[in-house]
Amino acid sequence: MSASESQLKETDFKILELLYSGLSNAGVARQLGIGHRTVQRRVGNIMSQFQVRGRVALGAKAQELGLLGSFCESSSVWRTKGNGASSQPTAWPGE
């Protein structure tokens, strides 16, 4: 586990998975019973820790680190290139 991963709290992992499942910040906040500004702040903190900008890059980094679970590989968000090369995110759900 990298230093960035070890600094994530359980709620941060839940936020990542809920964002990836397609929920907006407000939807994540409702699901977890926290404020939407708290979600915004934590997403920003996670992006800073992973040194990425934007939700697509965050999703790619989280997938690269194996933080999102196996359901990500079958998600419609991850598309293979026409030549069958490795997949990259085309969009983060809700973006």
C-alpha positions as CSV (number, residue, x, y, z in Angstrom):
1,M,0.0,0.0,0.0
2,S,1.4,3.4,-1.0
3,A,1.7,6.4,1.3
4,S,-1.2,8.0,-0.5
5,E,-3.4,5.0,-0.1
6,S,-2.6,4.6,3.6
7,Q,-3.7,8.2,4.3
8,L,-7.2,7.5,2.9
9,K,-9.9,6.9,5.4
10,E,-12.7,4.3,5.0
11,T,-15.1,7.1,4.0
12,D,-12.7,8.1,1.2
13,F,-12.9,4.6,-0.3
14,K,-16.7,4.7,-0.1
15,I,-16.7,8.1,-1.8
16,L,-14.5,6.8,-4.6
17,E,-16.8,3.8,-5.2
18,L,-20.0,5.8,-5.0
19,L,-18.6,8.5,-7.4
20,Y,-17.5,5.7,-9.8
21,S,-21.0,4.1,-9.6
22,G,-22.4,7.3,-11.1
23,L,-23.5,9.3,-8.1
24,S,-23.0,13.1,-8.0
25,N,-21.4,14.7,-5.0
26,A,-24.9,15.4,-3.6
27,G,-25.9,11.8,-4.2
28,V,-22.8,10.5,-2.4
29,A,-23.5,12.9,0.4
30,R,-27.1,11.6,0.8
31,Q,-25.9,8.0,0.6
32,L,-23.3,8.5,3.3
33,G,-25.2,11.0,5.4
34,I,-22.6,13.7,5.2
35,G,-22.7,17.2,3.6
36,H,-22.1,17.7,-0.1
37,R,-19.4,20.2,0.7
38,T,-17.7,17.6,2.8
39,V,-17.7,15.3,-0.2
40,Q,-16.3,18.1,-2.4
41,R,-13.5,18.7,0.1
42,R,-12.7,15.1,0.4
43,V,-12.6,14.5,-3.3
44,G,-10.3,17.4,-3.7
45,N,-8.1,16.0,-0.9
46,I,-8.0,12.6,-2.6
47,M,-7.1,14.3,-5.9
48,S,-4.2,16.1,-4.2
49,Q,-2.9,13.0,-2.5
50,F,-2.9,11.1,-5.9
51,Q,-1.6,14.2,-7.7
52,V,-4.3,14.1,-10.3
53,R,-6.7,16.7,-11.7
54,G,-10.3,15.9,-12.6
55,R,-12.6,13.0,-11.9
56,V,-11.5,11.0,-14.9
57,A,-7.9,11.1,-13.8
58,L,-9.0,10.2,-10.3
59,G,-10.9,7.2,-11.6
60,A,-8.0,6.1,-13.6
61,K,-5.6,6.4,-10.7
62,A,-8.0,4.6,-8.3
63,Q,-8.4,1.8,-10.8
64,E,-4.6,1.6,-11.4
65,L,-4.1,1.3,-7.6
66,G,-6.9,-1.4,-7.4
67,L,-9.0,0.8,-5.1
68,L,-12.3,0.4,-6.9
69,G,-12.8,-3.4,-7.0
70,S,-13.4,-5.8,-9.8
71,F,-16.7,-4.2,-10.9
72,C,-14.8,-1.4,-12.6
73,E,-13.5,-3.7,-15.3
74,S,-17.0,-4.4,-16.5
75,S,-18.3,-0.9,-16.1
76,S,-19.4,0.9,-19.3
77,V,-17.2,3.8,-18.2
78,W,-14.0,1.9,-19.1
79,R,-13.9,1.4,-22.8
80,T,-11.4,-0.5,-24.8
81,K,-9.8,1.2,-27.7
82,G,-10.7,0.1,-31.2
83,N,-7.6,-1.9,-31.5
84,G,-8.3,-3.8,-28.2
85,A,-5.5,-2.1,-26.3
86,S,-5.8,-1.4,-22.6
87,S,-8.8,0.6,-21.5
88,Q,-8.8,4.2,-20.3
89,P,-11.7,6.1,-18.8
90,T,-13.7,8.2,-21.3
91,A,-15.7,9.9,-18.6
92,W,-16.5,9.6,-14.9
93,P,-20.2,8.9,-14.3
94,G,-22.1,12.0,-13.4
95,E,-19.6,14.3,-15.1
